[in-house]
Amino acid sequence: MVDTQVLGGPVERSDEILTPAALEFLAELHARFADRRDELLAARAERRAEASRTGRLDFLPETADVRASEWRVADAPEDLADRRVEITGPTERKMAINALNSGARVWLADLEDANTPHWSNVISGQVNLYDAVRGLIDFTSPEGKRYELTPGARPAVIVMRPRGWHLDERHLTFDGRRAIGALVDFGLYFFHNVKALGERGSGPYFYLPKLESHLEARLWNDVFTLAQQRLGVPHGTIRATVLIETIPAAFEMEEILYELREHASGLNAGRWDYLFSLIKYFRDAGADFVLPDRNDVTMTAPFMRAYTELLVRTCHKRGAFAMGGMAAFIPNRRDPEVTEKALAKVHDDKRREAGDGFDGSWVAHPDLVGICAEEFDAVLGDRPNQVDRLREDVSVTAAQLLDVKATPGAATEAGLRAAVDVGVRYLASWLGGNGAAAIHNLMEDAATAEISRSQVWQWVRNDVELDTGQRVTTDLVRSVLAETKTALTGELPAELLGPAVELFEQVALADEFPDFLTLPAYERI
């Protein structure tokens, strides 16, 4: 008998989610898979150390037969065949309704980077998903404004993103051991909604974040297989899209699809986490891997171009969907000129993705749905996707994926100050319980905070010279942090600003690079 302890405080309607049967289901998942998860996390560290020491990664020789053989992923369910516009956002109730009503084909219901894992967010997110699946979700604001699903309209298809393998859930333990956040998020959603989704012509669809190897994909596949068996639903009911947002995963795209082939739906190009992963992975490899200002690293940089083109080629070769990256701009109705310029960039970005062969892309705000749809409509027309466009012209080498030094741009004082400002602002928001923060007309999440602090760490460790002639040192960063704190005093709550500054300094200036800023941040909430 497993000793299951719910250590989190009361949350409205938590008794509907944390039922004895649901907790028993989670306990079995943990009993079967927790040790393997731990082993895979240890393997990450070993592989990273070797790659950082040598400055090299390559396609795996031991899986060459997978890349050379003929196979395809399972055919897409009908309601996932057209994914030309996907809107992302947390499972907060009002934002969930807005996403479902946005006109996007898919809502990425995010329990990961756009969500602070306060216990109340974890459980209320499951409550909101439960209601959304059944079409029963509504909300009335404190000002009396009512939100509900648009009558007669087709709501976006729900694709839920659980936490990554590395994050634990301290508010739930099994035999004294913290639960795994990924299994909690997946397990509760699947347990409560799989049959209701099937009755409505949909299914349990997931985005899988932060994977670093095909062995981690195999673990997810085994979780899916067991979950389906236990709840008596057909094998292959679950469909998963994997975010290729770590540099080692870019070298194992085919293998990841192969491991999940009976449950796979596609791959996604996750820009900011990919850059963060590259810095983290090659943090000891020297100047060849130093990036310029964040805003200079566009999707047309040679190594990013290689990554996205390989992703499209890989997906379509195997019958899977290739999903483009995030348009994070938030329209500023008080500044039409800023909005006009930003929307033109969104048009260009989505036009490039559609032209490259992507089957759809992400936006962070309902006002961008129409722009993304317009660009993909121009390429797709009445077709649901362009999986038949094989991109056989694409051939990408390991050297091209790692050609960071060819990236145009520079390290600037303005870039350093922007990284510190965004990082501190976001961490204050995250600590306060809001994982999707509007900052300087962009919707920021944990991925952009990661690139901000990791870039500062990288510049300090490599003695980078800014456009002003200054060297990026620990003292300079601390000085910028102090100025940022002063500038934000009065704008951000003091009880959040102080800890956010401390946390940014901790994760940006530590001698040993913290693998994820959310790990020390989680201990502060």
Buried (B, 14 or more C-beta within 10 A) or exposed (E): EBEBBBEBEEBEBBEEBBBEEBBEBBBBBBEEBBEBBEEBBEBBEEBBEEBBEEEEBEBBEEBEEBBEEEEEBBEBBEBBBBBBBBBBBBBBBBBBBBBBBBBBBBBBBBBBBBBBBBBBBBBBBBBBBBBBBEEEBEBEEEEEEEBBBEEEEEBBBBBBBBBBBBBBBBBBBBEEEBBBBBBBBBBBBBBBBBBBBBEEEBBBBBBBBBBBBBBBBBBBBBBBBBBBEBBEBEEBBBBBBBBBBBBBBBBBBBBBBBBBBBBBBBBBBBBBBBBBBBBBBBBBBEEEBBBBBBEBBBBEBBBBBBBBBBBBBBBBBBBBBBBBBBBBBBBBEEEEEBBEEBBEEBBEBBBBBBEBBBBBBBBBBBBBBBBBBBBBBEBBEEBBBBBEBBBEEBEBEBEBBBBBEEBEBEBBBEBBBBBBBBBBBBBBBBBBBBBBBBBEBBBBBBBBBBBBBBBBBBBBBBEBEBEEEEBBBEEBBBEBBEEBBEEBEEEBEEEBBBBBBBBBBBBBBEEEBBBBBBEBBBEEB
